[in-house]
Amino acid sequence: MGEERHYPTQCTSEYCGAIKSDPDCIKCEGRARLDEFEAWAKRTGALPVDPIWCPLIYRVPEAKA
């Protein structure tokens, strides 16, 4: 099984992190964690385990040999 991480819980409210230029988003104490998580997901190709039932757990797909 690939590496798993949980989407930052403090960033789960509607629109949180969606408008990166918003002053409240810029000064939010959780912004650095959200940015790091998004960079990790992009770098590793991680996807939600189940977009409907489990959208906050991301897993890196296993490489196919």
PDB file of N, CA, C, O and CB in Angstrom:
ATOM      1  N   MET A   1       0.840  -1.169   0.000  1.00  0.00           N
ATOM      2  CA  MET A   1       0.000   0.000   0.000  1.00  0.00           C
ATOM      3  C   MET A   1       0.892   1.242   0.000  1.00  0.00           C
ATOM      4  O   MET A   1       1.951   1.251   0.627  1.00  0.00           O
ATOM      5  CB  MET A   1      -0.959  -0.007   1.215  1.00  0.00           C
ATOM      6  N   GLY A   2       0.457   2.290  -0.708  1.00  0.00           N
ATOM      7  CA  GLY A   2       1.231   3.524  -0.775  1.00  0.00           C
ATOM      8  C   GLY A   2       1.073   4.375   0.475  1.00  0.00           C
ATOM      9  O   GLY A   2       0.236   4.105   1.336  1.00  0.00           O
ATOM     10  N   GLU A   3       1.894   5.400   0.549  1.00  0.00           N
ATOM     11  CA  GLU A   3       1.851   6.330   1.681  1.00  0.00           C
ATOM     12  C   GLU A   3       0.499   7.040   1.747  1.00  0.00           C
ATOM     13  O   GLU A   3      -0.076   7.389   0.716  1.00  0.00           O
ATOM     14  CB  GLU A   3       2.990   7.365   1.575  1.00  0.00           C
ATOM     15  N   GLU A   4      -0.002   7.250   2.959  1.00  0.00           N
ATOM     16  CA  GLU A   4      -1.277   7.930   3.159  1.00  0.00           C
ATOM     17  C   GLU A   4      -1.095   9.152   4.047  1.00  0.00           C
ATOM     18  O   GLU A   4      -0.272   9.158   4.962  1.00  0.00           O
ATOM     19  CB  GLU A   4      -2.309   6.974   3.772  1.00  0.00           C
ATOM     20  N   ARG A   5      -1.875  10.182   3.760  1.00  0.00           N
ATOM     21  CA  ARG A   5      -1.902  11.373   4.609  1.00  0.00           C
ATOM     22  C   ARG A   5      -3.327  11.893   4.673  1.00  0.00           C
ATOM     23  O   ARG A   5      -4.137  11.655   3.778  1.00  0.00           O
ATOM     24  CB  ARG A   5      -0.934  12.472   4.078  1.00  0.00           C
ATOM     25  N   HIS A   6      -3.608  12.600   5.738  1.00  0.00           N
ATOM     26  CA  HIS A   6      -4.933  13.177   5.963  1.00  0.00           C
ATOM     27  C   HIS A   6      -4.903  14.647   5.542  1.00  0.00           C
ATOM     28  O   HIS A   6      -4.001  15.391   5.925  1.00  0.00           O
ATOM     29  CB  HIS A   6      -5.367  13.031   7.464  1.00  0.00           C
ATOM     30  N   TYR A   7      -5.902  15.061   4.745  1.00  0.00           N
ATOM     31  CA  TYR A   7      -6.036  16.451   4.360  1.00  0.00           C
ATOM     32  C   TYR A   7      -6.109  17.289   5.634  1.00  0.00           C
ATOM     33  O   TYR A   7      -6.751  16.870   6.597  1.00  0.00           O
ATOM     34  CB  TYR A   7      -7.292  16.673   3.459  1.00  0.00           C
ATOM     35  N   PRO A   8      -5.467  18.464   5.670  1.00  0.00           N
ATOM     36  CA  PRO A   8      -5.491  19.280   6.890  1.00  0.00           C
ATOM     37  C   PRO A   8      -6.916  19.580   7.361  1.00  0.00           C
ATOM     38  O   PRO A   8      -7.679  20.248   6.663  1.00  0.00           O
ATOM     39  CB  PRO A   8      -4.744  20.588   6.656  1.00  0.00           C
ATOM     40  N   THR A   9      -7.259  19.093   8.520  1.00  0.00           N
ATOM     41  CA  THR A   9      -8.624  19.199   9.036  1.00  0.00           C
ATOM     42  C   THR A   9      -9.094  20.637   9.161  1.00  0.00           C
ATOM     43  O   THR A   9     -10.258  20.930   8.889  1.00  0.00           O
ATOM     44  CB  THR A   9      -8.720  18.524  10.377  1.00  0.00           C
ATOM     45  N   GLN A  10      -8.211  21.538   9.566  1.00  0.00           N
ATOM     46  CA  GLN A  10      -8.642  22.923   9.716  1.00  0.00           C
ATOM     47  C   GLN A  10      -8.982  23.566   8.373  1.00  0.00           C
ATOM     48  O   GLN A  10      -9.530  24.668   8.350  1.00  0.00           O
ATOM     49  CB  GLN A  10      -7.562  23.729  10.414  1.00  0.00           C
ATOM     50  N   CYS A  11      -8.678  22.921   7.277  1.00  0.00           N
ATOM     51  CA  CYS A  11      -8.924  23.474   5.940  1.00  0.00           C
ATOM     52  C   CYS A  11     -10.106  22.804   5.249  1.00  0.00           C
ATOM     53  O   CYS A  11     -10.182  22.807   4.020  1.00  0.00           O
ATOM     54  CB  CYS A  11      -7.680  23.327   5.078  1.00  0.00           C
ATOM     55  N   THR A  12     -11.020  22.237   6.009  1.00  0.00           N
ATOM     56  CA  THR A  12     -12.133  21.517   5.386  1.00  0.00           C
ATOM     57  C   THR A  12     -13.411  22.330   5.280  1.00  0.00           C
ATOM     58  O   THR A  12     -14.391  21.843   4.716  1.00  0.00           O
ATOM     59  CB  THR A  12     -12.415  20.273   6.154  1.00  0.00           C
ATOM     60  N   SER A  13     -13.439  23.560   5.804  1.00  0.00           N
ATOM     61  CA  SER A  13     -14.649  24.353   5.642  1.00  0.00           C
ATOM     62  C   SER A  13     -14.775  24.801   4.187  1.00  0.00           C
ATOM     63  O   SER A  13     -13.779  24.898   3.470  1.00  0.00           O
ATOM     64  CB  SER A  13     -14.639  25.575   6.594  1.00  0.00           C
ATOM     65  N   GLU A  14     -15.991  25.070   3.766  1.00  0.00           N
ATOM     66  CA  GLU A  14     -16.243  25.434   2.383  1.00  0.00           C
ATOM     67  C   GLU A  14     -15.410  26.645   1.980  1.00  0.00           C
ATOM     68  O   GLU A  14     -15.347  27.636   2.708  1.00  0.00           O
ATOM     69  CB  GLU A  14     -17.728  25.716   2.168  1.00  0.00           C
ATOM     70  N   TYR A  15     -14.784  26.560   0.838  1.00  0.00           N
ATOM     71  CA  TYR A  15     -13.947  27.608   0.241  1.00  0.00           C
ATOM     72  C   TYR A  15     -12.609  27.832   0.940  1.00  0.00           C
ATOM     73  O   TYR A  15     -11.814  28.651   0.479  1.00  0.00           O
ATOM     74  CB  TYR A  15     -14.699  28.888   0.232  1.00  0.00           C
ATOM     75  N   CYS A  16     -12.342  27.139   2.020  1.00  0.00           N
ATOM     76  CA  CYS A  16     -11.064  27.334   2.699  1.00  0.00           C
ATOM     77  C   CYS A  16      -9.930  26.950   1.755  1.00  0.00           C
ATOM     78  O   CYS A  16      -9.898  25.839   1.225  1.00  0.00           O
ATOM     79  CB  CYS A  16     -10.995  26.501   4.010  1.00  0.00           C
ATOM     80  N   GLY A  17      -9.018  27.863   1.556  1.00  0.00           N
ATOM     81  CA  GLY A  17      -7.873  27.616   0.683  1.00  0.00           C
ATOM     82  C   GLY A  17      -8.177  27.731  -0.789  1.00  0.00           C
ATOM     83  O   GLY A  17      -7.271  27.621  -1.615  1.00  0.00           O
ATOM     84  N   ALA A  18      -9.460  27.955  -1.148  1.00  0.00           N
ATOM     85  CA  ALA A  18      -9.835  28.032  -2.562  1.00  0.00           C
ATOM     86  C   ALA A  18      -9.393  29.351  -3.188  1.00  0.00           C
ATOM     87  O   ALA A  18      -9.083  29.402  -4.378  1.00  0.00           O
ATOM     88  CB  ALA A  18     -11.346  27.863  -2.719  1.00  0.00           C
ATOM     89  N   ILE A  19      -9.364  30.405  -2.399  1.00  0.00           N
ATOM     90  CA  ILE A  19      -8.961  31.716  -2.901  1.00  0.00           C
ATOM     91  C   ILE A  19      -7.667  32.085  -2.176  1.00  0.00           C
ATOM     92  O   ILE A  19      -7.686  32.734  -1.130  1.00  0.00           O
ATOM     93  CB  ILE A  19     -10.095  32.810  -2.677  1.00  0.00           C
ATOM     94  N   LYS A  20      -6.566  31.666  -2.744  1.00  0.00           N
ATOM     95  CA  LYS A  20      -5.265  31.791  -2.081  1.00  0.00           C
ATOM     96  C   LYS A  20      -4.852  33.247  -1.841  1.00  0.00           C
ATOM     97  O   LYS A  20      -4.023  33.518  -0.972  1.00  0.00           O
ATOM     98  CB  LYS A  20      -4.204  31.098  -2.909  1.00  0.00           C
ATOM     99  N   SER A  21      -5.422  34.184  -2.603  1.00  0.00           N
ATOM    100  CA  SER A  21      -5.062  35.593  -2.432  1.00  0.00           C
ATOM    101  C   SER A  21      -5.899  36.287  -1.367  1.00  0.00           C
ATOM    102  O   SER A  21      -5.645  37.450  -1.058  1.00  0.00           O
ATOM    103  CB  SER A  21      -5.210  36.324  -3.743  1.00  0.00           C
ATOM    104  N   ASP A  22      -6.886  35.610  -0.801  1.00  0.00           N
ATOM    105  CA  ASP A  22      -7.725  36.209   0.232  1.00  0.00           C
ATOM    106  C   ASP A  22      -6.865  36.530   1.460  1.00  0.00           C
ATOM    107  O   ASP A  22      -6.102  35.679   1.918  1.00  0.00           O
ATOM    108  CB  ASP A  22      -8.903  35.257   0.612  1.00  0.00           C
ATOM    109  N   PRO A  23      -6.983  37.750   1.994  1.00  0.00           N
ATOM    110  CA  PRO A  23      -6.157  38.117   3.161  1.00  0.00           C
ATOM    111  C   PRO A  23      -6.320  37.172   4.353  1.00  0.00           C
ATOM    112  O   PRO A  23      -5.354  36.889   5.062  1.00  0.00           O
ATOM    113  CB  PRO A  23      -6.497  39.520   3.598  1.00  0.00           C
ATOM    114  N   ASP A  24      -7.549  36.686   4.571  1.00  0.00           N
ATOM    115  CA  ASP A  24      -7.747  35.756   5.691  1.00  0.00           C
ATOM    116  C   ASP A  24      -7.021  34.443   5.453  1.00  0.00           C
ATOM    117  O   ASP A  24      -6.523  33.829   6.397  1.00  0.00           O
ATOM    118  CB  ASP A  24      -9.239  35.491   5.911  1.00  0.00           C
ATOM    119  N   CYS A  25      -6.955  34.009   4.206  1.00  0.00           N
ATOM    120  CA  CYS A  25      -6.244  32.764   3.869  1.00  0.00           C
ATOM    121  C   CYS A  25      -4.737  32.962   4.013  1.00  0.00           C
ATOM    122  O   CYS A  25      -4.034  32.087   4.518  1.00  0.00           O
ATOM    123  CB  CYS A  25      -6.590  32.306   2.423  1.00  0.00           C
ATOM    124  N   ILE A  26      -4.255  34.098   3.573  1.00  0.00           N
ATOM    125  CA  ILE A  26      -2.818  34.383   3.634  1.00  0.00           C
ATOM    126  C   ILE A  26      -2.313  34.369   5.073  1.00  0.00           C
ATOM    127  O   ILE A  26      -1.248  33.818   5.348  1.00  0.00           O
ATOM    128  CB  ILE A  26      -2.513  35.738   2.986  1.00  0.00           C
ATOM    129  N   LYS A  27      -3.067  34.972   5.993  1.00  0.00           N
ATOM    130  CA  LYS A  27      -2.605  35.062   7.380  1.00  0.00           C
ATOM    131  C   LYS A  27      -3.062  33.903   8.266  1.00  0.00           C
ATOM    132  O   LYS A  27      -2.758  33.884   9.458  1.00  0.00           O
ATOM    133  CB  LYS A  27      -3.077  36.347   7.977  1.00  0.00           C
ATOM    134  N   CYS A  28      -3.780  32.948   7.706  1.00  0.00           N
ATOM    135  CA  CYS A  28      -4.272  31.806   8.472  1.00  0.00           C
ATOM    136  C   CYS A  28      -3.102  30.969   8.991  1.00  0.00           C
ATOM    137  O   CYS A  28      -2.138  30.719   8.267  1.00  0.00           O
ATOM    138  CB  CYS A  28      -5.213  30.938   7.608  1.00  0.00           C
ATOM    139  N   GLU A  29      -3.197  30.544  10.240  1.00  0.00           N
ATOM    140  CA  GLU A  29      -2.118  29.735  10.823  1.00  0.00           C
ATOM    141  C   GLU A  29      -2.013  28.355  10.184  1.00  0.00           C
ATOM    142  O   GLU A  29      -0.969  27.714  10.300  1.00  0.00           O
ATOM    143  CB  GLU A  29      -2.333  29.584  12.317  1.00  0.00           C
ATOM    144  N   GLY A  30      -3.060  27.877   9.513  1.00  0.00           N
ATOM    145  CA  GLY A  30      -3.028  26.573   8.853  1.00  0.00           C
ATOM    146  C   GLY A  30      -2.571  26.628   7.409  1.00  0.00           C
ATOM    147  O   GLY A  30      -2.454  25.588   6.761  1.00  0.00           O
ATOM    148  N   ARG A  31      -2.311  27.821   6.892  1.00  0.00           N
ATOM    149  CA  ARG A  31      -1.952  27.981   5.473  1.00  0.00           C
ATOM    150  C   ARG A  31      -0.690  27.217   5.107  1.00  0.00           C
ATOM    151  O   ARG A  31      -0.653  26.555   4.069  1.00  0.00           O
ATOM    152  CB  ARG A  31      -1.765  29.453   5.143  1.00  0.00           C
ATOM    153  N   ALA A  32       0.342  27.293   5.933  1.00  0.00           N
ATOM    154  CA  ALA A  32       1.601  26.595   5.622  1.00  0.00           C
ATOM    155  C   ALA A  32       1.375  25.090   5.532  1.00  0.00           C
ATOM    156  O   ALA A  32       1.934  24.423   4.662  1.00  0.00           O
ATOM    157  CB  ALA A  32       2.676  26.906   6.689  1.00  0.00           C
ATOM    158  N   ARG A  33       0.556  24.560   6.431  1.00  0.00           N
ATOM    159  CA  ARG A  33       0.273  23.114   6.409  1.00  0.00           C
ATOM    160  C   ARG A  33      -0.505  22.729   5.156  1.00  0.00           C
ATOM    161  O   ARG A  33      -0.230  21.694   4.549  1.00  0.00           O
ATOM    162  CB  ARG A  33      -0.519  22.698   7.665  1.00  0.00           C
ATOM    163  N   LEU A  34      -1.482  23.562   4.763  1.00  0.00           N
ATOM    164  CA  LEU A  34      -2.245  23.294   3.540  1.00  0.00           C
ATOM    165  C   LEU A  34      -1.333  23.337   2.320  1.00  0.00           C
ATOM    166  O   LEU A  34      -1.398  22.451   1.468  1.00  0.00           O
ATOM    167  CB  LEU A  34      -3.393  24.311   3.383  1.00  0.00           C
ATOM    168  N   ASP A  35      -0.482  24.360   2.227  1.00  0.00           N
ATOM    169  CA  ASP A  35       0.447  24.473   1.092  1.00  0.00           C
ATOM    170  C   ASP A  35       1.378  23.268   1.024  1.00  0.00           C
ATOM    171  O   ASP A  35       1.633  22.737  -0.057  1.00  0.00           O
ATOM    172  CB  ASP A  35       1.272  25.767   1.197  1.00  0.00           C
ATOM    173  N   GLU A  36       1.887  22.835   2.179  1.00  0.00           N
ATOM    174  CA  GLU A  36       2.792  21.676   2.209  1.00  0.00           C
ATOM    175  C   GLU A  36       2.060  20.411   1.772  1.00  0.00           C
ATOM    176  O   GLU A  36       2.609  19.598   1.028  1.00  0.00           O
ATOM    177  CB  GLU A  36       3.385  21.484   3.624  1.00  0.00           C
ATOM    178  N   PHE A  37       0.813  20.242   2.238  1.00  0.00           N
ATOM    179  CA  PHE A  37       0.030  19.064   1.863  1.00  0.00           C
ATOM    180  C   PHE A  37      -0.221  19.057   0.362  1.00  0.00           C
ATOM    181  O   PHE A  37      -0.043  18.029  -0.292  1.00  0.00           O
ATOM    182  CB  PHE A  37      -1.307  19.029   2.630  1.00  0.00           C
ATOM    183  N   GLU A  38      -0.634  20.199  -0.192  1.00  0.00           N
ATOM    184  CA  GLU A  38      -0.910  20.270  -1.632  1.00  0.00           C
ATOM    185  C   GLU A  38       0.350  20.006  -2.452  1.00  0.00           C
ATOM    186  O   GLU A  38       0.276  19.359  -3.497  1.00  0.00           O
ATOM    187  CB  GLU A  38      -1.493  21.643  -1.997  1.00  0.00           C
ATOM    188  N   ALA A  39       1.496  20.490  -2.000  1.00  0.00           N
ATOM    189  CA  ALA A  39       2.762  20.221  -2.691  1.00  0.00           C
ATOM    190  C   ALA A  39       3.085  18.733  -2.648  1.00  0.00           C
ATOM    191  O   ALA A  39       3.519  18.160  -3.647  1.00  0.00           O
ATOM    192  CB  ALA A  39       3.913  21.034  -2.058  1.00  0.00           C
ATOM    193  N   TRP A  40       2.873  18.105  -1.487  1.00  0.00           N
ATOM    194  CA  TRP A  40       3.104  16.658  -1.355  1.00  0.00           C
ATOM    195  C   TRP A  40       2.195  15.880  -2.307  1.00  0.00           C
ATOM    196  O   TRP A  40       2.655  14.974  -3.002  1.00  0.00           O
ATOM    197  CB  TRP A  40       2.864  16.198   0.105  1.00  0.00           C
ATOM    198  N   ALA A  41       0.913  16.230  -2.339  1.00  0.00           N
ATOM    199  CA  ALA A  41      -0.034  15.520  -3.202  1.00  0.00           C
ATOM    200  C   ALA A  41       0.351  15.662  -4.679  1.00  0.00           C
ATOM    201  O   ALA A  41       0.283  14.699  -5.442  1.00  0.00           O
ATOM    202  CB  ALA A  41      -1.464  16.048  -2.974  1.00  0.00           C
ATOM    203  N   LYS A  42       0.747  16.854  -5.063  1.00  0.00           N
ATOM    204  CA  LYS A  42       1.154  17.076  -6.454  1.00  0.00           C
ATOM    205  C   LYS A  42       2.437  16.322  -6.777  1.00  0.00           C
ATOM    206  O   LYS A  42       2.541  15.686  -7.826  1.00  0.00           O
ATOM    207  CB  LYS A  42       1.346  18.574  -6.725  1.00  0.00           C
ATOM    208  N   ARG A  43       3.413  16.394  -5.874  1.00  0.00           N
ATOM    209  CA  ARG A  43       4.720  15.747  -6.081  1.00  0.00           C
ATOM    210  C   ARG A  43       4.598  14.225  -6.175  1.00  0.00           C
ATOM    211  O   ARG A  43       5.287  13.591  -6.974  1.00  0.00           O
ATOM    212  CB  ARG A  43       5.676  16.116  -4.942  1.00  0.00           C
ATOM    213  N   THR A  44       3.723  13.647  -5.359  1.00  0.00           N
ATOM    214  CA  THR A  44       3.626  12.192  -5.290  1.00  0.00           C
ATOM    215  C   THR A  44       2.492  11.613  -6.142  1.00  0.00           C
ATOM    216  O   THR A  44       2.440  10.404  -6.368  1.00  0.00           O
ATOM    217  CB  THR A  44       3.437  11.772  -3.861  1.00  0.00           C
ATOM    218  N   GLY A  45       1.586  12.473  -6.614  1.00  0.00           N
ATOM    219  CA  GLY A  45       0.432  11.989  -7.376  1.00  0.00           C
ATOM    220  C   GLY A  45      -0.639  11.392  -6.473  1.00  0.00           C
ATOM    221  O   GLY A  45      -1.478  10.614  -6.928  1.00  0.00           O
ATOM    222  N   ALA A  46      -0.609  11.756  -5.194  1.00  0.00           N
ATOM    223  CA  ALA A  46      -1.592  11.226  -4.238  1.00  0.00           C
ATOM    224  C   ALA A  46      -3.009  11.650  -4.618  1.00  0.00           C
ATOM    225  O   ALA A  46      -3.240  12.757  -5.103  1.00  0.00           O
ATOM    226  CB  ALA A  46      -1.265  11.704  -2.809  1.00  0.00           C
ATOM    227  N   LEU A  47      -3.937  10.744  -4.386  1.00  0.00           N
ATOM    228  CA  LEU A  47      -5.347  10.971  -4.698  1.00  0.00           C
ATOM    229  C   LEU A  47      -6.201  10.569  -3.501  1.00  0.00           C
ATOM    230  O   LEU A  47      -5.766   9.776  -2.666  1.00  0.00           O
ATOM    231  CB  LEU A  47      -5.771  10.178  -5.965  1.00  0.00           C
ATOM    232  N   PRO A  48      -7.428  11.119  -3.414  1.00  0.00           N
ATOM    233  CA  PRO A  48      -8.318  10.682  -2.332  1.00  0.00           C
ATOM    234  C   PRO A  48      -8.569   9.174  -2.424  1.00  0.00           C
ATOM    235  O   PRO A  48      -8.733   8.637  -3.519  1.00  0.00           O
ATOM    236  CB  PRO A  48      -9.661  11.455  -2.384  1.00  0.00           C
ATOM    237  N   VAL A  49      -8.599   8.498  -1.283  1.00  0.00           N
ATOM    238  CA  VAL A  49      -8.860   7.059  -1.254  1.00  0.00           C
ATOM    239  C   VAL A  49     -10.207   6.768  -1.912  1.00  0.00           C
ATOM    240  O   VAL A  49     -10.319   5.850  -2.724  1.00  0.00           O
ATOM    241  CB  VAL A  49      -8.837   6.521   0.204  1.00  0.00           C
ATOM    242  N   ASP A  50     -11.209   7.537  -1.566  1.00  0.00           N
ATOM    243  CA  ASP A  50     -12.545   7.435  -2.156  1.00  0.00           C
ATOM    244  C   ASP A  50     -13.137   8.845  -2.156  1.00  0.00           C
ATOM    245  O   ASP A  50     -13.478   9.366  -1.094  1.00  0.00           O
ATOM    246  CB  ASP A  50     -13.467   6.412  -1.359  1.00  0.00           C
ATOM    247  N   PRO A  51     -13.267   9.473  -3.336  1.00  0.00           N
ATOM    248  CA  PRO A  51     -13.725  10.854  -3.400  1.00  0.00           C
ATOM    249  C   PRO A  51     -15.109  11.096  -2.786  1.00  0.00           C
ATOM    250  O   PRO A  51     -15.410  12.220  -2.385  1.00  0.00           O
ATOM    251  CB  PRO A  51     -13.740  11.293  -4.818  1.00  0.00           C
ATOM    252  N   ILE A  52     -15.930  10.090  -2.709  1.00  0.00           N
ATOM    253  CA  ILE A  52     -17.279  10.253  -2.157  1.00  0.00           C
ATOM    254  C   ILE A  52     -17.296   9.969  -0.655  1.00  0.00           C
ATOM    255  O   ILE A  52     -17.738  10.809   0.128  1.00  0.00           O
ATOM    256  CB  ILE A  52     -18.271   9.324  -2.881  1.00  0.00           C
ATOM    257  N   TRP A  53     -16.818   8.794  -0.252  1.00  0.00           N
ATOM    258  CA  TRP A  53     -16.946   8.345   1.131  1.00  0.00           C
ATOM    259  C   TRP A  53     -15.763   8.687   2.015  1.00  0.00           C
ATOM    260  O   TRP A  53     -15.895   8.740   3.238  1.00  0.00           O
ATOM    261  CB  TRP A  53     -17.152   6.887   1.154  1.00  0.00           C
ATOM    262  N   CYS A  54     -14.631   8.915   1.421  1.00  0.00           N
ATOM    263  CA  CYS A  54     -13.431   9.191   2.228  1.00  0.00           C
ATOM    264  C   CYS A  54     -12.549  10.224   1.513  1.00  0.00           C
ATOM    265  O   CYS A  54     -11.413   9.923   1.147  1.00  0.00           O
ATOM    266  CB  CYS A  54     -12.625   7.876   2.491  1.00  0.00           C
ATOM    267  N   PRO A  55     -13.079  11.451   1.314  1.00  0.00           N
ATOM    268  CA  PRO A  55     -12.342  12.428   0.516  1.00  0.00           C
ATOM    269  C   PRO A  55     -11.162  13.093   1.219  1.00  0.00           C
ATOM    270  O   PRO A  55     -10.410  13.825   0.576  1.00  0.00           O
ATOM    271  CB  PRO A  55     -13.272  13.474   0.070  1.00  0.00           C
ATOM    272  N   LEU A  56     -10.978  12.863   2.507  1.00  0.00           N
ATOM    273  CA  LEU A  56      -9.908  13.532   3.238  1.00  0.00           C
ATOM    274  C   LEU A  56      -8.647  12.692   3.410  1.00  0.00           C
ATOM    275  O   LEU A  56      -7.613  13.210   3.832  1.00  0.00           O
ATOM    276  CB  LEU A  56     -10.407  13.935   4.576  1.00  0.00           C
ATOM    277  N   ILE A  57      -8.721  11.412   3.089  1.00  0.00           N
ATOM    278  CA  ILE A  57      -7.541  10.550   3.173  1.00  0.00           C
ATOM    279  C   ILE A  57      -6.972  10.405   1.762  1.00  0.00           C
ATOM    280  O   ILE A  57      -7.646   9.929   0.849  1.00  0.00           O
ATOM    281  CB  ILE A  57      -7.894   9.142   3.797  1.00  0.00           C
ATOM    282  N   TYR A  58      -5.736  10.819   1.609  1.00  0.00           N
ATOM    283  CA  TYR A  58      -5.065  10.739   0.301  1.00  0.00           C
ATOM    284  C   TYR A  58      -4.034   9.631   0.352  1.00  0.00           C
ATOM    285  O   TYR A  58      -3.382   9.418   1.374  1.00  0.00           O
ATOM    286  CB  TYR A  58      -4.394  12.097  -0.085  1.00  0.00           C
ATOM    287  N   ARG A  59      -3.897   8.937  -0.746  1.00  0.00           N
ATOM    288  CA  ARG A  59      -2.942   7.831  -0.846  1.00  0.00           C
ATOM    289  C   ARG A  59      -2.127   7.969  -2.114  1.00  0.00           C
ATOM    290  O   ARG A  59      -2.648   8.311  -3.176  1.00  0.00           O
ATOM    291  CB  ARG A  59      -3.666   6.471  -0.819  1.00  0.00           C
ATOM    292  N   VAL A  60      -0.836   7.696  -1.985  1.00  0.00           N
ATOM    293  CA  VAL A  60       0.046   7.671  -3.137  1.00  0.00           C
ATOM    294  C   VAL A  60      -0.157   6.333  -3.834  1.00  0.00           C
ATOM    295  O   VAL A  60      -0.008   5.283  -3.209  1.00  0.00           O
ATOM    296  CB  VAL A  60       1.545   7.885  -2.724  1.00  0.00           C
ATOM    297  N   PRO A  61      -0.496   6.358  -5.128  1.00  0.00           N
ATOM    298  CA  PRO A  61      -0.669   5.087  -5.845  1.00  0.00           C
ATOM    299  C   PRO A  61       0.632   4.293  -5.883  1.00  0.00           C
ATOM    300  O   PRO A  61       1.723   4.854  -5.986  1.00  0.00           O
ATOM    301  CB  PRO A  61      -1.167   5.342  -7.276  1.00  0.00           C
ATOM    302  N   GLU A  62       0.490   3.001  -5.800  1.00  0.00           N
ATOM    303  CA  GLU A  62       1.678   2.135  -5.891  1.00  0.00           C
ATOM    304  C   GLU A  62       2.151   2.098  -7.337  1.00  0.00           C
ATOM    305  O   GLU A  62       1.349   2.105  -8.272  1.00  0.00           O
ATOM    306  CB  GLU A  62       1.368   0.687  -5.374  1.00  0.00           C
ATOM    307  N   ALA A  63       3.459   2.059  -7.500  1.00  0.00           N
ATOM    308  CA  ALA A  63       4.035   1.968  -8.833  1.00  0.00           C
ATOM    309  C   ALA A  63       3.753   0.574  -9.395  1.00  0.00           C
ATOM    310  O   ALA A  63       3.895  -0.433  -8.701  1.00  0.00           O
ATOM    311  CB  ALA A  63       5.568   2.261  -8.802  1.00  0.00           C
ATOM    312  N   LYS A  64       3.356   0.539 -10.647  1.00  0.00           N
ATOM    313  CA  LYS A  64       3.105  -0.757 -11.287  1.00  0.00           C
ATOM    314  C   LYS A  64       4.372  -1.245 -11.955  1.00  0.00           C
ATOM    315  O   LYS A  64       4.968  -0.553 -12.781  1.00  0.00           O
ATOM    316  CB  LYS A  64       1.955  -0.659 -12.318  1.00  0.00           C
ATOM    317  N   ALA A  65       4.768  -2.432 -11.589  1.00  0.00           N
ATOM    318  CA  ALA A  65       6.018  -2.983 -12.135  1.00  0.00           C
ATOM    319  C   ALA A  65       5.773  -3.667 -13.449  1.00  0.00           C
ATOM    320  O   ALA A  65       6.707  -4.190 -14.056  1.00  0.00           O
ATOM    321  CB  ALA A  65       6.655  -3.961 -11.159  1.00  0.00           C
TER     322      ALA A  65
END
